[in-house]
Amino acid sequence: MAEKLKVTLVKSPIGAIPKHRATVKALGLTKMHKTVELPNNDAVKGMVAQVCHLVKVEEV
């Protein structure tokens, strides 16, 4: 299993519900097509699963 996840914001959270907008912000994604590397743990995977329609995920 990979140690890190590369998460990229591919869809704007403007029309999303406030809880999903807050999750995107907590992941460190502030602008479209910004990519962040996050640890591959259960907390991050749960956050990514909640906003899977807004982000693209790759294992590093």
N, C-alpha and C positions, 0 to 999 in steps of 0.2 A: 504494500500500500504506500502511496506517495505521502511525503511528509507535509507538503504544502498544496494549497489549491490556488489557482489563478482565477480570479473572479472578475468578469468584465461586465459593465453596465451596457446593455444593448438596446433597451427600450426605456423611454422616459417614464419616471414615476409620477409625473404631474397628475394624470388621471387615476392613479391608484388610490386605494383607501389609505387613510393616515397611518395605520399600523404598518403597512408595507413601505410607505415612504420613510418612516422612522427606521425600519429594518435596513433599508438601503443605505441610509445615512450612517447607521451603526456599523455597517460593513466597511465604511470608509469610501463609499462611492458617491462622489459629489457631482460629476459631470458625465455626459454621454461618452462612451468608449474609453472611460478610465479603467485601468486594470490595477488590482491590488493582489498581493500574495498574502494569504492567510493560512494559519495552521490547520491541518486536517484533523479536527476534533469534532465531537458530537455537537457542541454548541454552534460552531460555524456551519456544520452541515444542516442543522435544523433551521438556521437563519436563511441559508441558501435555498432550502426546500420551500420555505414560505414565499420567497420571491423568485421562484424558478422561471416564471414567465417574463421576468425583466432582465435576467442575467444569463451569461454564458460561463460555464465552469470547465476548467481544464486541470488535470492533475499534473503537478510538476515533480 
